[in-house]
Every structure is written in structure tokens, then in C-alpha cells.
Amino acid sequence: MSSQGYISQAEVTVTSSTKGGMQLGALVQTPDGRKFRYSRAGASNLAAGKLVVAATQVADHTDLSVAVASIGDTQVTVTLGSTGVTADQYAGGFLIVNDGTAEGNIYTIATHPAADASATVVVTLAQPLATALAASGTSQVSLIKNTYADVVISATDQADLAVGVPPVAVTAGYYFFCATGGDVAVLGDEAVTAGLAVTIGTGVAGAVEALDAAGEQQLGIAKQALVDTEYQTVFLTLD
């Protein structure tokens, strides 16, 4: 792949058990204009042409207390809720200050060790703190998984965040390029007239259907008429 973010048509079909030199979420483009995000499959295999969504955020990893940290520090000590973390569960994701002193700040997480429920964990950031953090519950932070880490096939829930469509089958835990912009073959959940916007299907996992209500996430436009239970072309507009 070139340094300008272009990738060949052949490369977008490659999957790997090991992470390459790209960051999760990195945006690349093929010469024909299609766009892809570097992603990782979750605990289940993914199918070609079935819509995938972001992993559910862990409720016990929000509104967490932190130790005092100064401007320029790159490590933050966080007290977990009643769910532990595995090593680097949030690597490539984000630490956000959601309340109190320094609220509104967001930092990319570089690495962290495993930790048990209710324990403290030292989170190493990819950049130094721009604003000091206060202790004793004054600053509260949340650990947020990268949108493109551990993606899963959509489960007919329109509250999920759609990520894109794998162009090939992907083994659980493998890295791949997820289509987010341009032409893609995707499973239809119902008949949809060409030219209409589509959203997450509510009847079939991994499918799309016509966008027909305010507030539904628009994923793209049906480039040809969609047929229920078949794969047709949608022009994705996620990127």
C-alpha cells in the first residue's frame, strides 16, 4: 500500500491473524474510489456482504475515577468498575474525560495491562495530557473501544453503530479491510427501490433495508433494486 492511503483491489481481500503496520480505523482507498477502514473481527466469523457494527461499549468502564495526573503525563491510573479488562483491550481506542475537571478532552490509548474488576489499571496514552486530571471523583473518565475493533455482524438492532461491509469472509479475531464507501455487495432484508437510502435491517442479521424513519442511520443508497434475501449493490456513504 502506498503512503498516500491507496490500496490495490487485490489487497482489500487479504485477511490476517496478525496486525499489520496500520492503525485500526485507518482509511484507505482503491484506485476505483472505493473506501475501506482497517478493522478487526470480533469473537465470531464474519461473512462477505453482511453488514457489521461496532462492538458494544462496556458500561462498567464509564464514569471511572482517576488518580491525580499532571499536564504532560502520558499515564493515567484508572479505577475500574465491576468488570475487568484484558491486556490492550482498549489499545487504539480512547480515554475521554466525561465529567468534572478537564471534561471534554479525548486521548488515544496506546497500551494497558490486564486488570481485575474494581482494580486500578495504568493506561498509557499516545499523547501527553493537555489538561491536568483531579482525583477523588472530581475528574471522571471513560474507556472507549476503537470503532473498528472487534466488529460483529449486525443483529437487527438499529441502535447499533454500523461500521461497513466485509468484502470477503473473515475469521474471528482476524484483521481485514471493511468497505465503508462506494459500491459493495450487501444482503437485502426486503425489496428496496433503486435510489432509496438504506439502513440496518431489522428482520435479518447482517442485512439492510429501506431507511423510512427519522433518526435511522443512513448507510448508503441502493444502486440497484434490492431483493429480499439476495445480495445487490449499495453505494455506501459511511465515508
Summary of the structure (lengths in Angstrom):
residues: 239
radius of gyration: 19.5
end to end distance: 19.1
largest distance: 57.5
contacts: 806
relative contact order: 0.22
helix: 3%
strand: 39%
